[in-house]
Structure formats: C-alpha cells, structure tokens
Amino acid sequence: MAWLNMTKTDKKIEKSIRLALTNACEKALETIDGFKWITHKVNYKNFPVSLSITCVFDNPESLVAAKAADKDIQLKSWIQKELAEQNILIRNINSVVSFDTEEFIH
C-alpha cells in the first residue's frame, strides 16, 4: 500500500536500494555461514540519512562467529560498495548497518 503513495523519485531510490542490497545479499549468502537476508527501512523525505539496513543471521551463534571472523566488516563493505554503484553514498556505513538474528525478529 505504501508503494502507491511513493513519488516517482521515491520509487527510483527504492529500486536502487533494492538492487544494491540484493547484490550484497547474494555475495553474503555464498560466503558467510549463517547469513540469511538483508532488510531496510527508509524515510524518503530524509534520505539518505534515514536509511537503516539490517543484516539477519539464522541464530546468535552464527552472528558471533561472523563478527569474530570480521565478516560483519566485509558485509558492510559490500553494502557500501553496492550502494555507491547505485549513486547512493553513505559516509558512515557503521551508523546505517546493524545486525540481528531470526530468533529475535517478530
């Protein structure tokens, strides 16, 4: 329903975000054990500052292991690179990307 209320510009931004996150997600699925998916939220009136990205792992143990192996840093790097390829420049990727597990998502 929200899609109907979006401006043409909002839809273009959303398409670019989805493409970037899909590309990063595919890389992560191939190389990071326990990684499951990426989701995002955004307020287009305050974009890109309002962009919030969540990377989801299957369980807390997988997330801890990924962080121990610096896979969180790799994933953030992929996300930032893919967004940049869509002309979405994020200065501080650490403030945009967070991590969670399926066990805590409702």
N, C-alpha and C positions, 0 to 999 in steps of 0.2 A: 504494500500500500504506500509506503514511503517513497518508492520509486516514482509514483505518479506525481508527487509534489516536488520532485527534483527539477532544477533548471537544466537546460542543455549543458551548461558548463559543469554543473554538479555531476551529471551523468558521465561526462567526459573524464572528469577527475576520478570518479568511481571505477570506470573501466580501466584506467591506467593503474590505479592502486591494485585492483584485482589481478591484472596481468603480471605486475611486479611480484605480488605475493604468491601467485601460482607458480611462477618460475623459481622463486626461492624455496617454496614448499617442496617442489619436485626434487630439487637438489638435496634438501634435508632428508626427505623420505628415503633416498637412495644411500645416504651416508651416515645418518645419525640414528643409532639404536634407540628405540622407544619414542622417537618423534612421531606425532600423529597428524597435526594440522596447524594452520595459521588462521586467525580471525582478526578483524579490525573494526574499529568504531571511528567515526569522524563527524565533526560538525563543519559542514562546508562553508559556513559563514566565518569560521575562524581556522581555515585550512592554510598551511599545513600544521600549525601549532596544535590543533585539536586532535591530530591523528594519533591513535592509540592502537598498537599491534600486540596481539597475544599469541605466543607460540605454545602449543599444547603438547604435552608428553603423556604417555599412557599411564605412568604412575610416578610417585615421588622418587623412587629409587633410580629410575631412568633419567629423570631430570638432574638428580645429584651427580650421577655418573657423567652425564653430558657436560655439566658445568666443570667437573673435575678434569675433564679432557679438553677444556676450552672450546667445546662445541657450541656453547652459547655465544661466544665471541665470533666464531665462524658464521653462525646463523645470522647474527646482527649484521655482519659484514655483507653477506649475500643479500639481505633485505635492503640495506642501504644502497648497494650497487644496483640492484634491480630497480629500485625506486628512482635512482639517478638516471638510469637509462630511459625512464618514462618522464624525465624532466621534473621529478619531484625531489627536491634537495632537502635533506634532513641534516641539520648541523650536528645535533647531539642524539645519535641513534639510541643511546642508553636511556634517554628520557621518553622515548617513543615505544620501545620494545620491552615487553615483560614476558614472564614465563609462568605457566600453570600446568596442572595435570588434570586428566579426565576425572580423576577421583574427586576433585573439588568443584568441578563445573556443574551447575544445575540447570 
